[in-house]
Amino acid sequence: MNDLTELWRDGTHSCVMVSCCSGAELQLCDSAGNIVLRELYPSKSDLYERAQMLRVDDRLRYPSPRTSR
């Protein structure tokens, strides 16, 4: 059985932990609910540390504009 926990949410992303008996999965989703990053961790403490790193990453809040070619 999987347990889903939202760790944080800002204006553009949400960070979710999916835990099960074999470890934990971090999912970073955009505002439309699409998963943009998925990482597996053997322990919740490692996942919490990574989630905090993502939360303070300015590149997520202010992505660089895409240039067309």
N, C-alpha and C positions, 0 to 999 in steps of 0.2 A: 504494500500500500504506500503510495506517495503522499507526502505532506507538502503543500504549497504555502509559502510565506512571503509576503511582500516586504522587502527590507527598506526600500525608499522609493520616492517618486518625486520628480521635479517637472518642469514645464514641458520637457521633450522626451524624457525617458523614465522607465521604471525598472527596478532591479528586484528580481524574484529568486528565492531559493526553493528548489524542489529537492526534498530530502527523502531518502529511502534507506534500507538496511545496508546497502553497499557504499554509501557515501552521500555526497550532495552535489547538485548541479546549480550553477549560477546562470540565470538568463537575464540578459539586458534587452528590454523591449522598447521600441519607439512608441510615439504617441498613438499610432494606429494599432498597436498590439502586435506588430511583427517582431519576431526575435531577431536581433541584430548581432548578438554575441551569446555563445553558449560555451561554458567551461565546466569541467568536472573536477571535483575536489574530494580527497579521501576523508577530510575532516571539516566540520562546520566552522571551526576557528579559522582555518585557512581561507574558507569562502568569505567569512565576515570581513577579514582583512582586505581581500580583493574588492569586495563590494564597497568598502570605505574608500579605497583608492579610486575606484570608478566614480564615486559620488563627487569627489573634489577635482576631477579631471576637467579642466576648462574646455578641452577639445570636444567634450560631449555637449556642453552647453552652447558653445560658439563654434560650430563646425566650419571649416574653411569652405568658401563657395566653390562649387564645381565650375570648371571652365569648359565651354563647348569647343569642339574642334571643327 
